[in-house]
Amino acid sequence: MDLREKAKQLLESGEVKAVLGFEPGTHGTRRPAFARSAARSEKLTFDGEQNLASYVTRKEVKRLGRVALAAKPDTLRALLQLMAERQIKEQDVLPLIEDGAGQVSELAGAEAIEQHLALSPKELKPEDRALLDRLGKMTRQERWDFWQGELARCVKCYACRSSCPMCYCEHCTMDCNRPQWVPVPSHALGNLEYHMTRAMHLAGRCVECGDCGRACPVGIPVHLLTFNAEESVHAQFGQRAGASSKLDYALSTFRPDDKETFIR
Amino acid sequence: MADTYQLSSASLDLLFAALAADGRRILAPTDRDGRSELNPVSSPAQVARDYVQTALSAKETVFPKVEQLLSYTLKPGEVDLADAVPKARPTVLFGIRPCEASAFAALDAVFNWDTRDAFFNARLEQLAVIGMGCTRRDDACFCTSVGGGPGSTKGSDILLTPMAGGYLAEVLTDKGRAIQALAPDAFQPADGAGKAALLADVPAAFDQPALTAKLPALFDSPLWAEQALRCVGCGACAFVCPTCVCFDIQEEADKAGGRRLRAWDSCGYHMFTLHASGHNPRETQGARWRQRVYHKFSYYPERYGKLGCVGCGKCTRACPVDMNLQEHLVEASQVNP
């Protein structure tokens, strides 16, 4: 059964209220699509880049009811992490996966997702790995200069935040104004504090899908900031976000046998 | 009626040198990792060759993303207030598209609506536009549906149209004639009769006056919420838009003093029009998306007698989830209230 047939079946039986997948977009691109009726599922495809898990925490989508979504490994990781952080319940979403022959099946429940993901360990794209390595080899001054140059082009449209499946906070620190923690305008300090805060908040939580970088309208590789934080957590604590639906978050976990003495 | 000339590729060097000698900064599209962006240039060789549009718009030349309006210092019993002086310098925008050139009129409608905005006007007065007619377009373009065109002269002081060996040059305004006078030899008299054949073909996609007339009756249509389901609520569309004019006023202060800044804002944000009570009249993304469409196609025409959209398609290209504006407007044109 392909995605269209599956979507039709799920919508007609009422098992889900919407199926999220992709459809053809402007100049040959693919874009996220919501099918809420069998008729609308005709164009649905698995072929698209965005991490559709970013939609399941949006209030407009939650109001629809249970949704099925065309899920790539990074989407599944984000769903598990959202379950671990208690932002969604496993029964709220029905991930659909596609095998090599285009056959679609359901991955109902966190355990099924965990088992499926265990088969394909997270690998960064070679170009992202190469960029991270390049940045890692720079001196602190060179790295600072690199990011100063990149962030000077940021206009603070928050496309990175809005596209991120883990940036679900209803009231982001960036939007707090009593007190105002971070300057709102897109000047040097405002841009730097925003991106630093976001990278730190995603350390240990980033599923490394890269949607933030893809979303940037001016092409700043912002995903490298959160990737670097995530890779650092992985190297030091052996954890990867999105591996389990049980919360095991390095930066908020206390263990009496922690390797660092200062925390004991 | 414009004076029409021919400008050879070689004489463009002459023109750039003359502009620089006159103390003018030249901003033009340059390439960067597959996108183009406006940057200062000194020679035509630096200008991007193969662009449809820059990612960001030229509005930042008159309405920067952040700008200081005033500053103050605090002493016991005393406030020392200083107005900011706009940092305007003579600038030539070279190579922006006719759609973008026409967008300054939409900004002007707001910044000179009741009070004349000193900052906007100081920059606009120092700005001259050498537009570049379009010989190519992409799927996001829809200028001809909103009163523009690939060869429209609106908003340009000089409009160039690429042709074999150089450009057809239409000198349109006093600012344009002042530029021509800086390098008179660069401009050779020519016949502009062949212009239309040089331009990209951009058929109109929808009937804008009919859409504008219909919008009030479509206000409660479920269409907007349906269209906005995939919108992620960022500000990319508004920030790349050459006509989006919403701004936020921010105060950055400590015990010794502070400054007041104006910064770009967007109707896509969930805090847009959030009241102090906690109520928000545009509580959902669908309501905010409708606001975006209505502001440009209903409220702007009603208040200012012009559109708040020039059909450049930058929003469509910038959107991380392809909220294609043209497609959504076509869809709105086709539904019955």
Boltz contact constraints between the chains, C-beta under 6 A:
constraints:
  - contact:
      token1: [A, 25]
      token2: [B, 322]
      max_distance: 6.0
  - contact:
      token1: [A, 26]
      token2: [B, 139]
      max_distance: 6.0
  - contact:
      token1: [A, 26]
      token2: [B, 140]
      max_distance: 6.0
  - contact:
      token1: [A, 26]
      token2: [B, 316]
      max_distance: 6.0
  - contact:
      token1: [A, 26]
      token2: [B, 322]
      max_distance: 6.0
  - contact:
      token1: [A, 26]
      token2: [B, 324]
      max_distance: 6.0
  - contact:
      token1: [A, 27]
      token2: [B, 138]
      max_distance: 6.0
  - contact:
      token1: [A, 27]
      token2: [B, 139]
      max_distance: 6.0
  - contact:
      token1: [A, 29]
      token2: [B, 322]
      max_distance: 6.0
  - contact:
      token1: [A, 31]
      token2: [B, 321]
      max_distance: 6.0
  - contact:
      token1: [A, 31]
      token2: [B, 322]
      max_distance: 6.0
  - contact:
      token1: [A, 32]
      token2: [B, 230]
      max_distance: 6.0
  - contact:
      token1: [A, 32]
      token2: [B, 321]
      max_distance: 6.0
  - contact:
      token1: [A, 34]
      token2: [B, 229]
      max_distance: 6.0
  - contact:
      token1: [A, 60]
      token2: [B, 284]
      max_distance: 6.0
  - contact:
      token1: [A, 60]
      token2: [B, 285]
      max_distance: 6.0
  - contact:
      token1: [A, 155]
      token2: [B, 65]
      max_distance: 6.0
  - contact:
      token1: [A, 155]
      token2: [B, 239]
      max_distance: 6.0
  - contact:
      token1: [A, 157]
      token2: [B, 234]
      max_distance: 6.0
  - contact:
      token1: [A, 157]
      token2: [B, 235]
      max_distance: 6.0
  - contact:
      token1: [A, 157]
      token2: [B, 236]
      max_distance: 6.0
  - contact:
      token1: [A, 157]
      token2: [B, 239]
      max_distance: 6.0
  - contact:
      token1: [A, 158]
      token2: [B, 234]
      max_distance: 6.0
  - contact:
      token1: [A, 158]
      token2: [B, 235]
      max_distance: 6.0
  - contact:
      token1: [A, 159]
      token2: [B, 234]
      max_distance: 6.0
  - contact:
      token1: [A, 159]
      token2: [B, 236]
      max_distance: 6.0
  - contact:
      token1: [A, 159]
      token2: [B, 320]
      max_distance: 6.0
  - contact:
      token1: [A, 162]
      token2: [B, 232]
      max_distance: 6.0
  - contact:
      token1: [A, 162]
      token2: [B, 233]
      max_distance: 6.0
  - contact:
      token1: [A, 162]
      token2: [B, 234]
      max_distance: 6.0
  - contact:
      token1: [A, 163]
      token2: [B, 232]
      max_distance: 6.0
  - contact:
      token1: [A, 163]
      token2: [B, 320]
      max_distance: 6.0
  - contact:
      token1: [A, 175]
      token2: [B, 271]
      max_distance: 6.0
  - contact:
      token1: [A, 184]
      token2: [B, 250]
      max_distance: 6.0
  - contact:
      token1: [A, 185]
      token2: [B, 66]
      max_distance: 6.0
  - contact:
      token1: [A, 185]
      token2: [B, 250]
      max_distance: 6.0
  - contact:
      token1: [A, 185]
      token2: [B, 261]
      max_distance: 6.0
  - contact:
      token1: [A, 185]
      token2: [B, 263]
      max_distance: 6.0
  - contact:
      token1: [A, 186]
      token2: [B, 65]
      max_distance: 6.0
  - contact:
      token1: [A, 186]
      token2: [B, 66]
      max_distance: 6.0
  - contact:
      token1: [A, 187]
      token2: [B, 66]
      max_distance: 6.0
  - contact:
      token1: [A, 215]
      token2: [B, 320]
      max_distance: 6.0
  - contact:
      token1: [A, 217]
      token2: [B, 55]
      max_distance: 6.0
  - contact:
      token1: [A, 217]
      token2: [B, 236]
      max_distance: 6.0
  - contact:
      token1: [A, 217]
      token2: [B, 240]
      max_distance: 6.0
  - contact:
      token1: [A, 217]
      token2: [B, 318]
      max_distance: 6.0
  - contact:
      token1: [A, 218]
      token2: [B, 55]
      max_distance: 6.0
  - contact:
      token1: [A, 219]
      token2: [B, 33]
      max_distance: 6.0
  - contact:
      token1: [A, 219]
      token2: [B, 35]
      max_distance: 6.0
